[in-house]
Each structure stands twice: as structure tokens, then as C-alpha cells.
Amino acid sequence: MLADSDLEFDDDFIDIDESNKVVDSREPGNTNISALRLTRSADSRGSFVSNYDRTLHNEVHNWSLFRYYIYLLVESSLFSAFILLTIFANVAAITMQINKVLVFRFGWYFSVIDNVFLGIYQTELLMKMYVWRIHFFRNGWNMFDLFVVSTSTLEVWSMMFIGSLGGIDPKVLRLLRIFRTLRAIRALRVLRTITFLRSLQVIATTLLRSLPAMSNIFALIALVTYVFAIIGVSLYRDTLPECFADLPTACFTLFQIMTLDDWFTIYDRGRNASPYMIFYLAAAVITETFILVNLLIAVIVSNLENSHYVLTKEKMLAQKLRQHRLERQHDIDRFSQAKIGNSPLTNPSLGSPSELKVAPDTMRRKKLTSMAIMLQSALESQIGQFQGLEQVHDDLCSTLLEHAEDSTDHKEN
């Protein structure tokens, strides 16, 4: 779970040079490109900056200018949209190659188009490897892309090598064309790059994170199925051999019962020979379907709720981080416009450079001020009401005393 302490504002990268100009120590190659643009480009993707991104930000001062521009290119939304359109076009081309007539008439064109798509994929991976270096191999989605592109490249090279030989069985060539269909799986990569599929990315990640807990439930289901299979073979081997002839057949029958597929047909076949079979089937359905299968669903739903909470927390922290950077950039711009004669070094009213390095939390100050004014107004109102009640109390006491004195005088008379 994320906490507020996970936010890193990188204020220590803002320095003051000899001419009182604000500079960024992370500028690649001593250029005028501010590394703050790099941070903002990562925030523009709409998700919280992860430890993976922060590692890159901390290393940017060692980058060359060319590497920095390549990073901005591969992380831009236009580049992601171009790759997405390329994937969709590649999937459409693969779909058209299923038609034998189209392959017969335009087979050569399809081959050229496939090679162009593969070249685009290879160029994308090479650009990312150049930018991220060793960090590229620490991302699961990058490794998935590398596997798909490597498989497609191996398929093309194998086709070229086998085609250059003679006397090769054509079935081998048809088998190698299966590699090309794996390229369509690359469309899954949009789950991490396209913001409007963020919910699908959360679902896919949740399913992967649920596998450890689900594996324990699967083991329990297998154990329960094995126990019911032994009982079924022992009781109904002779009366219902097509369903309980041996252990594998009984396990398949119980899996069919767990999915509620024709379980009543199984009961209808064996109820004449064994009237009490309904209790066996009912126990299997209740244990496997109503308890264990629903337990699997509960694990997935629980992890989805946790993922939704984490996603909401990340958005809130990202918004807080962007607000802090905007306020800090405002103070940096104000300080950079100051002249030497009117700088904080000679004019203390402007504040010291160390004070300008961290932006004041103006929004919090405004909220606290407004709250203090509201509380003060409420306190004055309560004091006024209390004074009014005190006056009423004094009047009542005076009236009671006068009434008591009148009663005493009346009795004496």
C-alpha cells in the first residue's frame, strides 16, 4: 500500500549558480533542457510515478542529449498511439491472411507488410533498450514484448533459411507460420500504454497477483475432487460405469458436476439402480460449486477492491505531487527573474534561496486561515448566545426574589 512518504519531490536538484540563476543539476550534457520536463512528461501519462520511473529520473544527469530526446519520444502519447495503430493494422493483416484467395493473389504483399511491421516493432524495442538499458529487463511487459518480437524474428529467419534449401517438406513451412500468429498477442501491450484501458490493466494485474492465493484453492479443489472420485468409484462402478468406471473417468464426471453441466442427467441414469445417489451428487455440488468455486471468486473480487483502492490512492498522490511541483516552479520562476541588485542575497525581503527551493503550502495555509475565521465567528456567536441566556437567567432570579418578598409581606399583613 502506498503512503504519503512515498512521494519524492526532488527538491535537492534545484541549485543556484554564481549569477543567481536557478538551474537544475540533472540537466543532461549541461544543456538548457530542464529535467523538470522529464518529470512532467512522466506525470502526463496519467499514472503515479513509480520507483521504476524515479530510478530513471535520478540517473538523467548522466544521460546524453540524444538519449534524453529518445526517452521523450518513446514515452510520448503520440508514439504510443502510433504503435497501437501499427498493432491493429498488423492484426488486420494477419486476419486477412486466413483467406486462401487473398493469400494466393497478394501473398508477396502480405510478406512485405509483415516485415515492415516487424521492423517497426524491432525499432521500438531497440529505442527502449537504448534509453532504459538494464532497467528494460526489469519490466514484465517489456519482457513480453521482447518474447513476441523475438519469436516473430525467429520465424522470419527460419522461413528464409528453409526456403533457401531444397527438398524440404512443405508441412514444415506451414508449421513455422504459426509463429506469425503470436505477433497478434502483442496487442495486449496496450494495457500498459493507453490510459483509457487502465481498468483492463488493473484487472489483468489483479488476476496475476491472485494466482498464489488461487493456487491454494485449486489444490483444495483437486483434493476434494479426488476424495469424491474414490467414493464414486467405490459406490457406482457397477451401476453407472460410463461415469464412474475408474478414477480418471470419475474425476472428469465430478468436474462436469462442479460446472453444473448435465448433473441431473447423471442422476437420472443412476437413480433407478441407486436411489440414494442424490445425496452424493448434492454433497459434491455444495462442496465444490457453492463453496470452493465461490471462494475463488471471492479472492478475485477482494484483490480487485484492493487494486481499486491503490489506484485511487495513486491518483490522489499524483495530483498532490503535481500541485507541489507547480507551486515550486512558480517560486523558482519568481526567483530566477530577480536581478543581482534585488536578489535575496542583498534584499532579505525576498527570502533566502533555501526558502525558495521548497514551495510553501499555500493551499493548506488558506484552508487553515478560512477554518480559523469560521471557528472565531462561531465562537463569537456562541458567546453572544451565552450572554443572552445569562441575562434571561438574571431576570428570572430577580422576578422570583421579588415574588418571594411580596408573598412574605402579604403573609405578615
SULSULKA-V762695 format. One record per residue. N is the residue number from 1. RES is the residue in three letters. PSI is psi as a letter, one per 30 degrees, with the letter a starting at -180 (999 if undefined). NEAR is the number of other C-alpha atoms within 10 Angstrom. Layout:
# SULSULKA-V762695
<<N/RES/PSI/NEAR> <N/RES/PSI/NEAR>>
This chain:
# SULSULKA-V762695
<<1/MET/k/9> <2/LEU/l/11> <3/ALA/l/10> <4/ASP/f/12> <5/SER/f/6> <6/ASP/f/11> <7/LEU/k/15> <8/GLU/j/11> <9/PHE/f/14> <10/ASP/h/14> <11/ASP/f/13> <12/ASP/f/10> <13/PHE/f/16> <14/ILE/j/21> <15/ASP/l/15> <16/ILE/k/16> <17/ASP/a/10> <18/GLU/f/6> <19/SER/g/9> <20/ASN/g/18> <21/LYS/k/17> <22/VAL/k/19> <23/VAL/l/18> <24/ASP/k/22> <25/SER/f/16> <26/ARG/g/21> <27/GLU/k/22> <28/PRO/k/21> <29/GLY/g/15> <30/ASN/h/13> <31/THR/l/11> <32/ASN/g/10> <33/ILE/j/16> <34/SER/k/15> <35/ALA/f/22> <36/LEU/e/18> <37/ARG/e/11> <38/LEU/e/20> <39/THR/e/19> <40/ARG/e/13> <41/SER/e/16> <42/ALA/e/20> <43/ASP/f/17> <44/SER/f/15> <45/ARG/f/15> <46/GLY/g/15> <47/SER/l/16> <48/PHE/k/20> <49/VAL/j/20> <50/SER/l/12> <51/ASN/e/11> <52/TYR/e/12> <53/ASP/e/15> <54/ARG/e/15> <55/THR/e/11> <56/LEU/e/17> <57/HIS/e/17> <58/ASN/f/13> <59/GLU/g/11> <60/VAL/f/20> <61/HIS/f/18> <62/ASN/f/13> <63/TRP/l/16> <64/SER/l/14> <65/LEU/e/16> <66/PHE/e/11> <67/ARG/e/18> <68/TYR/e/20> <69/TYR/e/14> <70/ILE/e/15> <71/TYR/e/19> <72/LEU/e/16> <73/LEU/e/15> <74/VAL/f/17> <75/GLU/g/18> <76/SER/l/16> <77/SER/e/17> <78/LEU/e/11> <79/PHE/e/15> <80/SER/e/16> <81/ALA/e/14> <82/PHE/e/10> <83/ILE/e/21> <84/LEU/e/19> <85/LEU/e/13> <86/THR/e/18> <87/ILE/e/23> <88/PHE/e/14> <89/ALA/e/14> <90/ASN/e/21> <91/VAL/e/18> <92/ALA/e/12> <93/ALA/e/17> <94/ILE/e/18> <95/THR/e/12> <96/MET/f/14> <97/GLN/f/17> <98/ILE/f/10> <99/ASN/k/10> <100/LYS/e/11> <101/VAL/e/11> <102/LEU/e/12> <103/VAL/e/15> <104/PHE/e/10> <105/ARG/e/10> <106/PHE/h/12> <107/GLY/e/14> <108/TRP/e/11> <109/TYR/e/11> <110/PHE/e/17> <111/SER/e/14> <112/VAL/e/11> <113/ILE/e/16> <114/ASP/e/19> <115/ASN/e/15> <116/VAL/e/14> <117/PHE/e/18> <118/LEU/e/20> <119/GLY/e/14> <120/ILE/e/15> <121/TYR/e/21> <122/GLN/e/17> <123/THR/e/12> <124/GLU/e/16> <125/LEU/e/18> <126/LEU/e/13> <127/MET/e/16> <128/LYS/e/20> <129/MET/e/15> <130/TYR/e/14> <131/VAL/e/21> <132/TRP/f/16> <133/ARG/b/12> <134/ILE/f/10> <135/HIS/f/15> <136/PHE/e/18> <137/PHE/g/14> <138/ARG/g/12> <139/ASN/k/11> <140/GLY/e/10> <141/TRP/e/17> <142/ASN/e/16> <143/MET/e/13> <144/PHE/e/16> <145/ASP/e/21> <146/LEU/e/18> <147/PHE/e/15> <148/VAL/e/20> <149/VAL/e/21> <150/SER/e/16> <151/THR/e/15> <152/SER/e/23> <153/THR/e/18> <154/LEU/e/15> <155/GLU/e/19> <156/VAL/e/19> <157/TRP/e/11> <158/SER/e/15> <159/MET/e/16> <160/MET/e/11> <161/PHE/e/10> <162/ILE/e/15> <163/GLY/f/13> <164/SER/f/9> <165/LEU/l/8> <166/GLY/l/7> <167/GLY/g/7> <168/ILE/k/11> <169/ASP/k/9> <170/PRO/f/10> <171/LYS/e/8> <172/VAL/e/11> <173/LEU/e/15> <174/ARG/e/11> <175/LEU/e/10> <176/LEU/f/15> <177/ARG/f/15> <178/ILE/f/12> <179/PHE/e/16> <180/ARG/e/19> <181/THR/f/14> <182/LEU/f/14> <183/ARG/f/24> <184/ALA/f/17> <185/ILE/f/14> <186/ARG/f/22> <187/ALA/f/17> <188/LEU/f/17> <189/ARG/f/17> <190/VAL/f/20> <191/LEU/f/19> <192/ARG/f/13> <193/THR/f/20> <194/ILE/k/16> <195/THR/e/15> <196/PHE/f/11> <197/LEU/g/12> <198/ARG/e/17> <199/SER/e/14> <200/LEU/e/15> <201/GLN/e/19> <202/VAL/e/18> <203/ILE/e/17> <204/ALA/e/15> <205/THR/e/15> <206/THR/e/20> <207/LEU/e/17> <208/LEU/e/12> <209/ARG/f/14> <210/SER/f/18> <211/LEU/e/14> <212/PRO/e/11> <213/ALA/e/12> <214/MET/e/18> <215/SER/e/12> <216/ASN/e/12> <217/ILE/e/17> <218/PHE/e/16> <219/ALA/e/11> <220/LEU/e/14> <221/ILE/e/20> <222/ALA/e/15> <223/LEU/e/12> <224/VAL/e/16> <225/THR/e/22> <226/TYR/e/17> <227/VAL/e/12> <228/PHE/e/20> <229/ALA/e/24> <230/ILE/e/15> <231/ILE/e/16> <232/GLY/e/24> <233/VAL/e/21> <234/SER/e/14> <235/LEU/e/15> <236/TYR/g/19> <237/ARG/e/17> <238/ASP/e/12> <239/THR/f/16> <240/LEU/i/19> <241/PRO/f/14> <242/GLU/f/14> <243/CYS/f/22> <244/PHE/h/25> <245/ALA/e/17> <246/ASP/a/16> <247/LEU/e/19> <248/PRO/e/14> <249/THR/e/16> <250/ALA/e/25> <251/CYS/e/22> <252/PHE/e/15> <253/THR/e/21> <254/LEU/e/26> <255/PHE/e/20> <256/GLN/e/14> <257/ILE/e/20> <258/MET/e/22> <259/THR/g/13> <260/LEU/h/12> <261/ASP/j/13> <262/ASP/h/12> <263/TRP/e/17> <264/PHE/e/13> <265/THR/e/10> <266/ILE/e/19> <267/TYR/e/18> <268/ASP/e/14> <269/ARG/e/13> <270/GLY/f/19> <271/ARG/f/15> <272/ASN/e/11> <273/ALA/f/13> <274/SER/j/14> <275/PRO/f/11> <276/TYR/g/12> <277/MET/f/18> <278/ILE/e/16> <279/PHE/e/10> <280/TYR/e/14> <281/LEU/e/20> <282/ALA/e/12> <283/ALA/e/12> <284/ALA/e/20> <285/VAL/e/20> <286/ILE/e/13> <287/THR/e/16> <288/GLU/e/22> <289/THR/e/18> <290/PHE/f/12> <291/ILE/d/12> <292/LEU/e/19> <293/VAL/e/17> <294/ASN/f/12> <295/LEU/e/15> <296/LEU/e/17> <297/ILE/e/11> <298/ALA/e/12> <299/VAL/e/16> <300/ILE/e/21> <301/VAL/e/15> <302/SER/e/13> <303/ASN/e/18> <304/LEU/e/20> <305/GLU/e/12> <306/ASN/e/14> <307/SER/e/18> <308/HIS/e/16> <309/TYR/e/12> <310/VAL/e/15> <311/LEU/e/18> <312/THR/e/12> <313/LYS/e/17> <314/GLU/e/20> <315/LYS/e/14> <316/MET/e/13> <317/LEU/e/20> <318/ALA/e/18> <319/GLN/e/16> <320/LYS/e/14> <321/LEU/e/18> <322/ARG/e/16> <323/GLN/e/15> <324/HIS/e/18> <325/ARG/e/20> <326/LEU/e/13> <327/GLU/e/16> <328/ARG/e/21> <329/GLN/e/17> <330/HIS/e/14> <331/ASP/e/17> <332/ILE/e/20> <333/ASP/e/13> <334/ARG/e/13> <335/PHE/e/22> <336/SER/f/16> <337/GLN/f/13> <338/ALA/k/14> <339/LYS/l/12> <340/ILE/e/13> <341/GLY/f/9> <342/ASN/g/13> <343/SER/l/19> <344/PRO/f/18> <345/LEU/f/14> <346/THR/f/12> <347/ASN/j/12> <348/PRO/f/10> <349/SER/f/10> <350/LEU/f/16> <351/GLY/l/14> <352/SER/l/15> <353/PRO/e/18> <354/SER/f/10> <355/GLU/e/11> <356/LEU/f/20> <357/LYS/f/20> <358/VAL/k/20> <359/ALA/k/18> <360/PRO/k/14> <361/ASP/i/12> <362/THR/e/11> <363/MET/e/11> <364/ARG/e/10> <365/ARG/e/11> <366/LYS/e/11> <367/LYS/e/11> <368/LEU/e/12> <369/THR/e/12> <370/SER/e/12> <371/MET/e/12> <372/ALA/e/12> <373/ILE/e/12> <374/MET/e/12> <375/LEU/e/12> <376/GLN/e/12> <377/SER/e/12> <378/ALA/e/12> <379/LEU/e/12> <380/GLU/e/12> <381/SER/e/12> <382/GLN/e/12> <383/ILE/e/12> <384/GLY/e/12> <385/GLN/e/12> <386/PHE/e/12> <387/GLN/e/12> <388/GLY/e/12> <389/LEU/e/12> <390/GLU/e/12> <391/GLN/e/12> <392/VAL/e/12> <393/HIS/e/12> <394/ASP/e/12> <395/ASP/e/12> <396/LEU/e/12> <397/CYS/e/12> <398/SER/e/12> <399/THR/e/12> <400/LEU/e/12> <401/LEU/e/12> <402/GLU/e/12> <403/HIS/e/11> <404/ALA/e/12> <405/GLU/e/11> <406/ASP/e/11> <407/SER/e/11> <408/THR/e/11> <409/ASP/e/9> <410/HIS/e/9> <411/LYS/e/7> <412/GLU/e/6> <413/ASN/999/5>>
